[in-house]
Amino acid sequence: MTVIDIPGSKSVTARALFLAAAAEGTTTLLRPLVSDDTEGFAEGLTALGYAVRREADAWQIEGRPAGPGADSADVYCRDGATTARFLPTLAAAGHGTYRFDASAQMRRRPLAPLTAALRTLGVDLRHGEKEGHHPLSVHAHGVKGGALTLDAGQSSQYLTALLMLGPLTAEGLDITVTDLVSEPYVEITLAMMRSFGAEVTREDGREGRTYRVAPTGYRARTYGIEPDASTASYFFAAAAALGPGRAVTVPGLGTGALQGDLAFVDVLRRMGADVEIGDTATTVRSTGGLRGLTVNMRDISDTMPTLAAIAPFADGTVRIEDVANTRVKECDRLDACAENLRRLGVTVRTGPDWIEIDPGTPVGPAEIATHGDHRIVMSFAVTALRTPGITFDDPGCVKKTFPDFHRSFDSFVRTA
């Protein structure tokens, strides 16, 4: 059995950076993820006037409950969706003029439901080119608060950004959600907000679910970042697909883990893998084969490419449903998975929100079209374990969340 240490969660690190910046006092984040996305977020905070000190295993952020220290700033969000969605929302609570832009990839990704909600709250927000996309500017004068209705069926990050804004408003927020995807990510947000002193309640009604956020502000603390469950999925999948005797244990992800993507191991269990989730670690063991299945992955859609990458090795068809939101990630992940599996000779069918993959032996050599998407690279690295000749047109794009992925994965394969 191989024990592997997974880097910190990108989702948790990004939320912790927002909450630390908004809190009264100095927060220390232990074992934060160090990657292109999180470094971009930290640099964005620095540009806005927050003091951020970064050491190897601990970052310190001096909070500013009144908002950014700078009264004017230009922030480049790189490829980071959390950076591009959370930082303009944080800046809106302050006073000043803040301009945000992002990479070409991030410029293509939608923002409209979030920016419309901020405008409903009275935020002076203007898009520089295409409505609902970066670049944008925020002419901030604080946020009074109030009630709004939000469609978060495209991304839960819209709701997360607004929830985290709530304690910084003068009167609090009532957010009624008509549709919601990736709900476990919202549960991460709520748990973390409460750990920083926020008060949030939830009511389900005929018009949707309403979150009520009190204007409490936040309190600084020391906060440990748990390993990234989405990243762990590649190692869990590899152990399940490699054959009898292969096993991997990931410390730090157990029964109390915040991240919903740990539920990917339940999918592997349904496919025949042996899964043990303990108090402080999770272990996946191969039992020698994988079964086909139909699975709804709406709540864990970031792990859809991981399952698609091992689906050909199952003994029956794998059908993944309710993942329309994967079409507006770093790339159209449904089409990217289908394209690359077909390059390997695998029969694939897709629809608006589903992909269906028949069993078959992938055949190389083939170059995987990554579309600059870190999750496509890491997923098809698992396929490559049983398919000689797979290469990637942009292997380095893993820097977004796991710069050391290729070395770590190669080391794991040698010892698993």
N, C-alpha and C positions, 0 to 999 in steps of 0.2 A: 504493500500500500504506500502511496506517495502522499505526503502532507505538503500542501502548497500555500504560501502566503499570498493572498490576493491584495492588490493595492486598494486604497480607500475608495468608498463610493463617490462617484461623480455627483449623483443627485443629492446625497447628504452633504457633501462638501460645499456645493453651490448654495444650498439653503442655509447652511451654517454661516457662510460668509455674509449673506444678506442679514441674517438675524444678529450676528456679531456687530456688523456695521451700524445696525439700528439700535443696539442695546446701550443702556447706561453703564459705563465702565469698560474695562478691558477684558476681552474674551480670549482664551487660549484654545485653539483647535489642535487636538492630538491626532497624529497620523493622517493628515489630510491627503487627498489624492493630489499628486504633482503631475500635471499633464497640460497639454495646450489649452484645454477648456478652462481648467481651474486657475492656471497662471494668467490667462486672459481676464478672468473674472477679478482676480486680485489686482491686476494692473488697472482695470477699470475703476475699482474702488480707490486706488491711489490717485488716478486722474481726477476723480471727483473730490479729493481732499481728505480721504480717510487715511489714517496711519496704519500701515500693514507691515509687520515684521515677519519675515519668512526664514525659518531654520529648517533643518533636515526633517524632523519629525514633529514640529510644532510651529503653528503660525499664530501670531498675536495681532488682534485687531482692536484698535481703540474706537469704541462706539461713539456715534454722534446722533442722539435721538432727534435733534432738530434738523437733521439732513446733512447733505454734503458740505464739507468745509470750503470748497471752492464755489465762487458765485458764477463761474463760467468754466466749461470744460468740453473737450472733444474726446469721446470715448470710442475706441475701436473694439468691437466685440468678437473679432476673429470669426471662427466657425461656430461659436458656442450659443446654442439656443437658450440655455438658462441665463447666460450673460446678456444676451440680446433682449430677453423678455423681463428679467428680474431687475436689471440696473435702471432702465428708464422708469420703472415703477417705484423703485427706491428713491430715485432723484426727484420724483414728483412730490414727495413729502417735504422737500426742502424749499429753498428760495434761491433762484438763479436761472441761468439759461444753459442747458446741457444738450449737446449734439451727439448723436449716436450713429455709427455706421458699422458695417460688418462685411465679411467676405462675400464674394459673388454667390457662393453656395447658400449662405445664410440670408442674403438678400432675397433669394427665391422663396424662402420659407415664410408662411403666413403669420401675421400679427393682428389682423383686423379685429377679431373678437376682443382682444385685450385692449387695443388702443381705443376702440369704441367705448368700452367700459370705463376707461380712464376719462375720456371726454364726458361721459355721463356724470362723472364725479366732479366735473368742472376743471379738469386738467387741460391746460393750453398745450396741446400736442399736435405737431404738424409733420406730415410725411414730406420728405424732400423730393421724391420722384414718384414712385408708384404707390397709390393709396393702399394702406394695409401692409406695407413692407418697409424695411430699412432702405435708405437712411431716414432718420426722424429727429426732431428737436422737441425738447420739453422746456417750456417757459414756466418754471415752477413757482408757486406761491402757497405751498401747503395744500392739504386736502381736508376739507371739512368732514366728509363721510356721507353716509346716507344709504339708500337702497338701490340695487340694480339687479338686472336679470342678465345671465351669462349663458351662452352656448359653449360648453367645453368639450364638445364631441370630437373636436379636431385635435386638441391637446389639453392635457390636464395642467400644463404649465401656466395657462392663462388664469385658471382658478388659483393655483398656488401663489402666483405673483400678487393677486388681489388679496388673498387671505393674509399674506405676510405684511401687506400694506396696512391692513385694518387697524392694528394696535397703534399705528403712527398717526391716524386721523384724529381730528378733534372730537368727533362724535361717534366713531365706530362705523362698522359696515354691516349691512344685511345683503348677502349675495344669494339670489335664487338661481339655481342651476337647472336648466331645462334638459341638458344632455351632458354626459360625462364619460370620458374614456380614461383608461389607466387609473382607475380609482385608488389602487394601493399607493400610488405616488402622492395622492392627496392625504392619505392616512400618514405617510411619512411627514408631510408638511405639518399636519395638526399636532402630531406627537412632538415634533421639534419645537414648534411655536410654544406649546405648553411648557416644555422644559426650559424655555427662556422667559417664562412668566406670563404668557398670553392667556386670555380667557376666550374660548370658542365653544359655541354650542351648535347643534344641528337639529333641524326639524324637517320631517318629510310631510309634504302636503300635496294637494291635487295639482298645483301648478309646478311642482318640482321640489327639490331639496333646497332648504335655505340654511346657510351658515351665518351665524350671528357672531361678530367679532367685536369685543369690547375695546375701548380706546385706552388700554392699560400701559402701552409702551412695552419695552423688553428690559430684562436684567441680564447683565453679562455673567458668564460662567466658564468653567473649563468643560470642554465637550469632546469626547472621543468619537472619531469617525469609523464606522464599521466597514469591513471589506465590501467591495462592489459585487452585488449578487448577479448583475448582468454579465460582468466579466467572468465570474465564477462559472457561468453556464457553459463556456467553451471547454473548460476542464472537466466539468461533470459530463458533458456530452461525449468528450473524447474517451473518458473511462468507460462509459456505457457502450460505445461503438467499437472499441478496440478488441473486445473478445474476452473469453474467460480468464479470470485471475487478475484483470485490471481493476484498479480501485484508486480513488482519490478522496482525501479528506481536506476540507477547507475550514480552518479555525476561524472563529469570530462570527460565523454565520450559524446561528442555532435557533431554538424555538422562540427566542425573544427578538429576533432580527426585525428591523423596521421595514426592510425592502420586500415588496411583494414579488419581485422577480425570483426570489428563492423558490417560489412555487413551481418554477421550471422543473425542479427535481421530481415533483409529483407527476408531471408529464412523462418523465423518464421511468418512473415507477409503473405507470400504466403501460408503458412499452415493454416492460419486463425487467428493468434494472432493479437491483436491490438498493434501497435508499434508507439511510438512518439519519434522522435529524435529532441531535442531542441538544443539551442546554447551551453548549458553547461551540459546537462544530457540526458540520454535515458531511456525510460520507456517501458516495455513490460507487457501487460495484457492478461490474458486468456479470450477467448470468449466461452469457454466450449467444444471445440473440436479441433482436428488437422486433416488436409487433407493430403492425400498422394501427392507426387509430384516427378518429375524428376529434378535434379539440378546439374549443373556443379560447382564443388567446387575447381577447380584448384587454384584459387587465395586465397581461405580461407581454405586450406586443414587441418590446425590445428584444425578446428572446425568440421571436418568430424566425429570424434568419438562422439561428442556431439549430432549431428543429428542422428547418428546411434543408440544412446542410447534411444532416445525418439521415433524413427521410429515405433516401434511396437504399439504405442498408437494412430497412425494415422488411419484414416478410409479407407485408400488405400495403395497400395505399395509405398514405398519410394526408389527411385533409385538415387544413388550418383555416379557421373561420373567424369572422368579426375583427379583421385587422385592417380596415380601410385607412386608419390613421398612419399606417406604415408607408403609405404613398406620399406623405408630406414630411418625411424625415430628411436626413442628409441627402438621400436620393429616394426615388420610388422603390422601396425595398421589395415589394411584391414582384415588380417587373424585373428588378436586378437579380433576385433569387431565381426566377424562372429562366431568365436569359442565360445565367451561368450554369444552371443545371442542364439546360438543353445543349450548351457547349460540351458538356460531359456525356452527352448521349442519353440523358434521362428524360422520360416522358413527363411533361408538366402541363397542367391546365390552370388558368387563373380566371377570376371574376373580379367584380368591383371591390370586394372585401374578403376574398378567399384565394387560397392556392391549394392545389391537389397534386401530389407527387406520387408516381407509381414506383414500385420497387424495381431495382435494376442496378447493375454494376457500373458506376461512373468510370469513364475511360479517358485517360490522358494520352498525350500531353494536351494541355489547354491553358490559355491565359485567362484568369478571372478578371472581368471588368469590374473594378471596385467602385467606380463613380465617386471616388474620394471619400468613401464611407467606411469608417473604421470597423463597423459591425459586419460588413460584407467580407472584409479581409479575415477577421478573427473567426467568423463562422466557417468559411471555406478552408481555413487552415485545418479545421477538424476533418472535413472531407478529404483533404490531402493526405491524411494519415493512412488512408486505404486506397489512395488513387495516385500512383506515381506520375510525375510530370506536370503537376499543377504549379503555376506561377501566378504572380499578381502584377497588374500594370502600375499599381501605386501602393506597394507594401508599407511605405512609411506613413500612410495616413492614420495608422494606429496611434500616432502621437497625440491624437485628440483626447484619448482616455487612458492609454496604456503604452507609453513610449517603449517600454522594455518587453513588449508582448512576445516578439519572435524569439528572443533569447530564453525567456521564461517558459514558453510553450515547448521549445526544443528540449530544454532541460527536463521538463515534465515527461515528455514522450520517452526520453532515454531511461527514465527511472520508474515509470508507471507499470 
